[in-house]
Structures are given as C-alpha cells and as structure tokens.
Amino acid sequence: MRTWAYQVARAAVLAAIIGCASSGAGSSGFRASPTRITRSEIYSANASNAYELISRLRPDWLRAQPTGSVSGGVVRSQSILVYLNRQRLEDLNALKTISVGGIESAEWVDASRVQTVLSEVPSGAIAGAIVIRTR
C-alpha cells in the first residue's frame, strides 16, 4: 500500500512541475500578454522596426483571417489597421518604417473594440488594429 501511495504522490508532484513549466511564465514569473507588448519586451526583442518586433513577439497580429459567406461568396481577407499615437497609417507595411527605439508599447485591439476605441475606422471586414505608442 505504501508503494502505491508513494507513486500517486510522486505522480502528483511531477504533474505540478510540468504544469508550472508549461504555464508560459519564465523564471522571473513574467507572463507576456497576448494583446500588449511592453517596453521591457521591446528591449529584449533585438528588432530594428515595429514589423520585425511584432513578427517575433506576436506574429498572430500580422495574420488576417479570410472571410466568406455561407452561400459561397467571395473570400476576402480582413483588414488589419495600424495606428501610431492614435493616427491611422496606411497598412501593415507602415510598421517597417517605425524604428523600435522610440516605441513605448504596442497593443492589439480586437475587431469587437476597434469602432469604440479608435478613430478613422474604415468600413469593411476588420480583423483588428495594431496600436503603436511612442515616447
């Protein structure tokens, strides 16, 4: 009986260790937000521009999902809007012109919040917006 109890306790400890290791928290306990890139992450990313930074740290922000209709309509990509200090820029390529040195933070704004949080929102299918804030 003692052997069985020992094995159960050992399995529980092992499961706890694996759970902590896979939580995404580093040795410092820091867990990155899926919707925000902080200044400390920017420093450690070793990127030269905003596009490179986001492609390394939050690549999903750069991927618009296709849209379509049930009746077989045309499949189109959703737009990803880009804002620099609350001013809308042309498109994702504008991120390549923004030097990382001046970026304070970057944030992903989900499509459900874009209309209420940002200005100059065009009509059409929108996946979300990348909002860059500089110092």
C-alpha positions in Angstrom: 0.0 0.0 0.0 2.8 2.4 0.8 4.3 1.9 -2.6 1.0 2.8 -4.3 0.6 5.9 -2.2 4.2 6.9 -2.9 3.7 6.5 -6.6 0.5 8.6 -6.5 2.2 11.4 -4.6 5.2 11.3 -7.0 2.9 11.5 -10.0 1.1 14.5 -8.4 4.3 16.3 -7.8 5.5 15.5 -11.3 2.2 16.8 -12.8 2.6 20.0 -10.8 6.1 20.6 -12.0 5.1 20.0 -15.6 2.1 22.4 -15.2 4.3 25.1 -13.9 6.9 24.6 -16.6 4.3 24.8 -19.4 2.4 27.9 -18.0 4.4 30.3 -20.2 5.9 32.0 -17.2 9.7 32.4 -17.2 12.0 32.1 -14.3 11.1 35.6 -13.2 7.3 34.8 -13.2 6.7 37.1 -16.1 3.9 36.1 -18.5 3.6 38.0 -21.7 0.2 39.5 -22.5 -1.3 38.3 -25.9 -2.6 41.8 -26.6 0.2 44.0 -25.4 4.0 44.4 -26.0 5.7 46.2 -23.2 8.9 48.3 -23.2 10.9 45.5 -21.5 9.8 43.1 -24.2 10.8 45.6 -26.8 14.3 46.0 -25.3 14.9 42.2 -25.3 13.5 41.5 -28.8 16.5 42.8 -30.7 14.4 44.1 -33.6 15.0 47.1 -35.7 11.5 48.1 -36.7 7.9 47.6 -35.5 7.1 45.0 -38.1 10.1 42.9 -37.1 9.2 43.3 -33.4 5.7 42.1 -33.9 6.6 39.3 -36.2 9.0 38.0 -33.5 6.8 38.6 -30.4 3.2 38.4 -31.6 3.1 37.0 -35.1 -0.6 36.3 -35.0 -1.2 40.1 -35.0 0.0 40.2 -38.6 -2.3 37.4 -39.9 -5.7 38.4 -41.1 -8.2 35.6 -41.3 -10.1 35.2 -44.5 -13.8 35.9 -44.5 -16.5 34.4 -46.7 -20.2 33.7 -46.9 -22.1 30.5 -46.4 -23.6 30.8 -49.8 -20.2 30.6 -51.5 -19.5 34.3 -51.9 -16.0 35.7 -52.5 -13.4 35.0 -49.8 -11.7 38.2 -48.7 -9.1 39.0 -46.1 -9.9 41.1 -43.2 -8.0 44.3 -42.8 -5.6 44.9 -40.0 -5.4 48.6 -39.2 -2.3 50.3 -38.0 -2.2 53.3 -35.7 0.8 55.3 -34.5 0.0 57.5 -31.5 -3.8 57.2 -32.4 -3.3 58.3 -36.0 -4.2 55.7 -38.6 -1.4 54.7 -41.0 -1.8 53.2 -44.5 -1.3 49.5 -43.9 1.0 46.8 -42.3 3.9 48.0 -44.4 4.0 51.2 -42.4 5.2 49.2 -39.4 8.5 48.7 -41.3 9.2 52.4 -41.2 8.8 52.7 -37.4 12.1 52.4 -35.5 11.9 50.3 -32.4 14.0 52.8 -30.4 11.1 55.2 -29.9 8.3 52.7 -29.2 6.9 52.7 -25.7 4.3 49.9 -26.3 2.3 48.1 -28.9 -1.2 46.8 -28.4 -3.7 44.6 -30.4 -7.2 45.9 -30.4 -9.7 43.2 -31.3 -12.3 43.9 -34.0 -15.1 44.0 -31.5 -13.5 47.0 -29.8 -12.0 48.9 -32.8 -15.0 51.1 -33.6 -15.4 52.2 -30.0 -11.7 52.7 -29.1 -10.1 54.1 -32.3 -10.9 56.9 -34.8 -10.9 56.9 -38.6 -12.1 53.3 -38.8 -13.0 52.4 -42.4 -16.0 50.2 -43.3 -15.4 46.6 -44.3 -14.1 43.5 -42.7 -11.6 44.3 -40.0 -9.6 41.7 -38.1 -8.4 44.3 -35.5 -5.8 47.0 -35.1 -2.2 47.3 -34.1 -1.7 50.4 -32.0 1.9 51.7 -31.5 2.7 54.3 -28.8 5.9 56.2 -28.9 7.7 58.1 -26.1 
